[in-house]
């Protein structure tokens, strides 16, 4: 096998799929990735998709904060609360 005929191993495919997620790839690596095992490409895609979802969920939880420990009376999600107090 010449240098251009080499195939990526699993971690090489993960790296290339990661770059594909960002939209940054060159032609030579694209051609080498397509010669790699389809199973590696699918597994790398699923792995990186799960990782992306986990990062996004974690970022949203961090951005919104933990609202359970605020000390105020909490209502269940979806329940509408109408204040019974008058402005006296």
MDTraj code that builds the backbone (N, CA, C; nanometers):
import mdtraj as md
import numpy as np

residues = "UNK UNK UNK UNK UNK UNK UNK UNK UNK UNK UNK UNK UNK UNK UNK UNK UNK UNK UNK UNK UNK UNK UNK UNK UNK UNK UNK UNK UNK UNK UNK UNK UNK UNK UNK UNK UNK UNK UNK UNK UNK UNK UNK UNK UNK UNK UNK UNK UNK UNK UNK UNK UNK UNK UNK UNK UNK UNK UNK UNK UNK UNK UNK UNK UNK UNK UNK UNK UNK UNK UNK UNK UNK UNK UNK UNK UNK UNK UNK UNK UNK UNK UNK UNK UNK UNK UNK UNK".split()
xyz = np.array([
    [0.0831, -0.1184, 0.0000],
    [0.0000, 0.0000, 0.0000],
    [0.0875, 0.1246, 0.0000],
    [0.0594, 0.2146, -0.0870],
    [0.1305, 0.3412, -0.0855],
    [0.0676, 0.4320, 0.0181],
    [0.1307, 0.5464, 0.0420],
    [0.0811, 0.6384, 0.1440],
    [-0.0593, 0.6888, 0.1110],
    [-0.0908, 0.7063, -0.0169],
    [-0.2230, 0.7531, -0.0572],
    [-0.3293, 0.6445, -0.0502],
    [-0.2871, 0.5169, -0.0461],
    [-0.3819, 0.4064, -0.0426],
    [-0.4177, 0.3633, 0.0996],
    [-0.3547, 0.4222, 0.2007],
    [-0.3816, 0.3811, 0.3384],
    [-0.5245, 0.4118, 0.3783],
    [-0.5765, 0.3267, 0.4650],
    [-0.7088, 0.3484, 0.5215],
    [-0.6923, 0.3933, 0.6646],
    [-0.7877, 0.4683, 0.7123],
    [-0.7859, 0.5109, 0.8511],
    [-0.8279, 0.3959, 0.9405],
    [-0.7736, 0.3903, 1.0617],
    [-0.8250, 0.3012, 1.1647],
    [-0.9465, 0.3678, 1.2279],
    [-0.9990, 0.3076, 1.3336],
    [-1.1207, 0.3607, 1.3947],
    [-1.0996, 0.5023, 1.4474],
    [-0.9890, 0.5284, 1.5179],
    [-0.9687, 0.6608, 1.5749],
    [-0.9402, 0.7650, 1.4664],
    [-0.8812, 0.7234, 1.3572],
    [-0.8647, 0.8136, 1.2436],
    [-0.9984, 0.8514, 1.1823],
    [-1.0886, 0.7532, 1.1749],
    [-1.2228, 0.7799, 1.1230],
    [-1.2975, 0.8723, 1.2186],
    [-1.2835, 0.8507, 1.3499],
    [-1.3485, 0.9389, 1.4479],
    [-1.2989, 1.0815, 1.4288],
    [-1.1681, 1.0972, 1.4112],
    [-1.1117, 1.2310, 1.3902],
    [-1.1678, 1.2941, 1.2630],
    [-1.1741, 1.2175, 1.1561],
    [-1.2234, 1.2712, 1.0296],
    [-1.3728, 1.3039, 1.0357],
    [-1.4510, 1.2204, 1.1035],
    [-1.5938, 1.2497, 1.1175],
    [-1.6113, 1.3738, 1.2041],
    [-1.5269, 1.3905, 1.3053],
    [-1.5311, 1.5120, 1.3866],
    [-1.5045, 1.6364, 1.3039],
    [-1.4048, 1.6298, 1.2168],
    [-1.3782, 1.7431, 1.1285],
    [-1.4942, 1.7640, 1.0322],
    [-1.5587, 1.6561, 0.9902],
    [-1.6743, 1.6693, 0.9009],
    [-1.7899, 1.7383, 0.9727],
    [-1.8055, 1.7135, 1.1031],
    [-1.9081, 1.7825, 1.1807],
    [-1.8856, 1.9328, 1.1754],
    [-1.7588, 1.9738, 1.1756],
    [-1.7254, 2.1159, 1.1700],
    [-1.7218, 2.1692, 1.0270],
    [-1.7250, 2.0802, 0.9296],
    [-1.7236, 2.1212, 0.7896],
    [-1.5848, 2.1507, 0.7363],
    [-1.4812, 2.0976, 0.8018],
    [-1.3429, 2.1240, 0.7602],
    [-1.2771, 1.9912, 0.7240],
    [-1.2594, 1.9674, 0.5952],
    [-1.1920, 1.8450, 0.5486],
    [-1.1199, 1.8751, 0.4199],
    [-1.0183, 1.7986, 0.3910],
    [-0.9531, 1.8133, 0.2617],
    [-0.9843, 1.6906, 0.1752],
    [-0.9591, 1.7033, 0.0492],
    [-0.9974, 1.6010, -0.0488],
    [-0.9285, 1.4666, -0.0243],
    [-0.7998, 1.4694, 0.0095],
    [-0.7252, 1.3442, 0.0278],
    [-0.7815, 1.2643, 0.1451],
    [-0.8117, 1.3304, 0.2558],
    [-0.8667, 1.2590, 0.3706],
    [-1.0090, 1.2117, 0.3445],
    [-1.0845, 1.2865, 0.2659],
    [-1.2195, 1.2425, 0.2291],
    [-1.2126, 1.1113, 0.1525],
    [-1.1207, 1.1031, 0.0575],
    [-1.1080, 0.9808, -0.0217],
    [-1.0588, 0.8639, 0.0633],
    [-0.9682, 0.8903, 0.1576],
    [-0.9206, 0.7827, 0.2454],
    [-1.0309, 0.7374, 0.3406],
    [-1.1115, 0.8317, 0.3896],
    [-1.2195, 0.7955, 0.4813],
    [-1.3234, 0.7097, 0.4109],
    [-1.3535, 0.7412, 0.2861],
    [-1.4546, 0.6628, 0.2148],
    [-1.4067, 0.5211, 0.1863],
    [-1.2753, 0.4972, 0.1897],
    [-1.2227, 0.3613, 0.1726],
    [-1.2167, 0.2863, 0.3053],
    [-1.2442, 0.3550, 0.4146],
    [-1.2413, 0.2907, 0.5462],
    [-1.3660, 0.2060, 0.5655],
    [-1.3663, 0.1309, 0.6722],
    [-1.4779, 0.0412, 0.7003],
    [-1.6073, 0.1209, 0.7231],
    [-1.7139, 0.0834, 0.6536],
    [-1.8417, 0.1522, 0.6751],
    [-1.8891, 0.1419, 0.8210],
    [-1.8579, 0.0302, 0.8852],
    [-1.8950, 0.0137, 1.0256],
    [-1.8255, 0.1189, 1.1121],
    [-1.6984, 0.1458, 1.0842],
    [-1.6255, 0.2483, 1.1591],
    [-1.6870, 0.3861, 1.1376],
    [-1.7265, 0.4147, 1.0154],
    [-1.7842, 0.5456, 0.9845],
    [-1.9179, 0.5625, 1.0568],
    [-2.0021, 0.4606, 1.0542],
    [-2.1323, 0.4678, 1.1213],
    [-2.1148, 0.4782, 1.2727],
    [-2.0270, 0.3963, 1.3298],
    [-2.0041, 0.4021, 1.4748],
    [-1.9469, 0.5365, 1.5172],
    [-1.8550, 0.5897, 1.4398],
    [-1.7976, 0.7215, 1.4717],
    [-1.9047, 0.8296, 1.4637],
    [-1.9906, 0.8223, 1.3643],
    [-2.0999, 0.9193, 1.3524],
    [-2.1948, 0.9132, 1.4699],
    [-2.2318, 0.7919, 1.5111],
    [-2.3216, 0.7765, 1.6262],
    [-2.2554, 0.8239, 1.7554],
    [-2.1287, 0.7889, 1.7722],
    [-2.0548, 0.8300, 1.8909],
    [-2.0451, 0.9822, 1.9007],
    [-2.0093, 1.0462, 1.7915],
    [-1.9944, 1.1913, 1.7938],
    [-2.1292, 1.2634, 1.8025],
    [-2.2341, 1.2042, 1.7472],
    [-2.3674, 1.2630, 1.7612],
    [-2.4121, 1.2569, 1.9066],
    [-2.3907, 1.1433, 1.9725],
    [-2.4235, 1.1322, 2.1150],
    [-2.3429, 1.2292, 2.1995],
    [-2.2150, 1.2449, 2.1663],
    [-2.1299, 1.3392, 2.2381],
    [-2.1784, 1.4824, 2.2178],
    [-2.2169, 1.5175, 2.0961],
    [-2.2689, 1.6513, 2.0679],
    [-2.3966, 1.6783, 2.1465],
    [-2.4867, 1.5810, 2.1518],
    [-2.6114, 1.5978, 2.2274],
    [-2.5817, 1.6139, 2.3759],
    [-2.4899, 1.5339, 2.4299],
    [-2.4541, 1.5447, 2.5710],
    [-2.3942, 1.6817, 2.6030],
    [-2.3098, 1.7329, 2.5147],
    [-2.2502, 1.8651, 2.5363],
    [-2.3573, 1.9735, 2.5325],
    [-2.4498, 1.9641, 2.4380],
    [-2.5560, 2.0644, 2.4284],
    [-2.6488, 2.0608, 2.5494],
    [-2.6850, 1.9420, 2.5951],
    [-2.7711, 1.9303, 2.7137],
    [-2.7003, 1.9853, 2.8367],
    [-2.5728, 1.9525, 2.8524],
    [-2.4953, 2.0027, 2.9653],
    [-2.4828, 2.1548, 2.9602],
    [-2.4602, 2.2090, 2.8420],
    [-2.4499, 2.3542, 2.8277],
    [-2.5818, 2.4224, 2.8633],
    [-2.6931, 2.3628, 2.8231],
    [-2.8235, 2.4214, 2.8560],
    [-2.8515, 2.4135, 3.0059],
    [-2.8166, 2.3025, 3.0686],
    [-2.8353, 2.2919, 3.2133],
    [-2.7487, 2.3931, 3.2866],
    [-2.6280, 2.4125, 3.2387],
    [-2.5390, 2.5111, 3.2999],
    [-2.5927, 2.6526, 3.2800],
    [-2.6426, 2.6819, 3.1590],
    [-2.6930, 2.8155, 3.1289],
    [-2.8197, 2.8475, 3.2076],
    [-2.9065, 2.7503, 3.2233],
    [-3.0319, 2.7735, 3.2945],
    [-3.0149, 2.7637, 3.4450],
    [-2.9137, 2.6955, 3.4897],
    [-2.8890, 2.6806, 3.6326],
    [-2.9822, 2.5796, 3.6957],
    [-2.9552, 2.5512, 3.8215],
    [-3.0387, 2.4573, 3.8962],
    [-3.1500, 2.5363, 3.9625],
    [-3.2685, 2.5264, 3.9109],
    [-3.3806, 2.6052, 3.9603],
    [-3.4541, 2.5365, 4.0754],
    [-3.4182, 2.4155, 4.1093],
    [-3.4875, 2.3434, 4.2159],
    [-3.4497, 2.3934, 4.3539],
    [-3.3302, 2.4448, 4.3723],
    [-3.2843, 2.4847, 4.5043],
    [-3.3015, 2.6321, 4.5337],
    [-3.3941, 2.7017, 4.4685],
    [-3.4067, 2.8458, 4.4868],
    [-3.4784, 2.8836, 4.6155],
    [-3.5478, 2.7913, 4.6834],
    [-3.6137, 2.8199, 4.8109],
    [-3.7557, 2.8705, 4.7963],
    [-3.7985, 2.9088, 4.6789],
    [-3.9356, 2.9553, 4.6611],
    [-4.0266, 2.8361, 4.6343],
    [-4.1566, 2.8588, 4.6475],
    [-4.2524, 2.7532, 4.6215],
    [-4.2556, 2.7252, 4.4721],
    [-4.2299, 2.6027, 4.4375],
    [-4.2255, 2.5641, 4.2964],
    [-4.3560, 2.4960, 4.2574],
    [-4.4000, 2.5200, 4.1370],
    [-4.5175, 2.4517, 4.0839],
    [-4.4703, 2.3478, 3.9833],
    [-4.5460, 2.2415, 3.9689],
    [-4.5085, 2.1404, 3.8699],
    [-4.5076, 2.2009, 3.7293],
    [-4.4255, 2.1489, 3.6415],
    [-4.4208, 2.2010, 3.5045],
    [-4.5564, 2.1901, 3.4365],
    [-4.5948, 2.2939, 3.3672],
    [-4.7202, 2.2939, 3.2930],
    [-4.8391, 2.3416, 3.3733],
    [-4.8234, 2.3641, 3.5035],
    [-4.9348, 2.4094, 3.5864],
    [-4.9379, 2.5619, 3.5874],
    [-5.0558, 2.6179, 3.5716],
    [-5.0722, 2.7632, 3.5692],
    [-5.1075, 2.8101, 3.7090],
    [-5.0405, 2.9142, 3.7549],
    [-5.0647, 2.9684, 3.8877],
    [-5.1256, 3.1070, 3.8719],
    [-5.2391, 3.1267, 3.9384],
    [-5.3062, 3.2564, 3.9354],
    [-5.2953, 3.3139, 4.0760],
    [-5.2429, 3.4352, 4.0865],
    [-5.2279, 3.4982, 4.2168],
    [-5.3640, 3.5415, 4.2686],
    [-5.3911, 3.5102, 4.3963],
    [-5.5175, 3.5454, 4.4599],
    [-5.5055, 3.6745, 4.5411],
    [-5.3904, 3.7344, 4.5431],
    [-5.3694, 3.8550, 4.6225],
    [-5.4139, 3.9782, 4.5453],
    [-5.4682, 4.0733, 4.6207],
    [-5.5066, 4.2011, 4.5612],
    [-5.3971, 4.3014, 4.5901],
    [-5.3900, 4.4038, 4.5153],
    [-5.2850, 4.5029, 4.5293],
    [-5.3114, 4.6032, 4.6408],
    [-5.3636, 4.5626, 4.7584],
    [-5.3948, 4.6543, 4.8692],
    [-5.2749, 4.6817, 4.9544],
])
top = md.Topology()
chain = top.add_chain()
for i, resn in enumerate(residues, 1):
    res = top.add_residue(resn, chain, resSeq=i)
    for name in ("N", "CA", "C"):
        top.add_atom(name, md.element.get_by_symbol(name[0]), res)
traj = md.Trajectory(xyz[None], top)
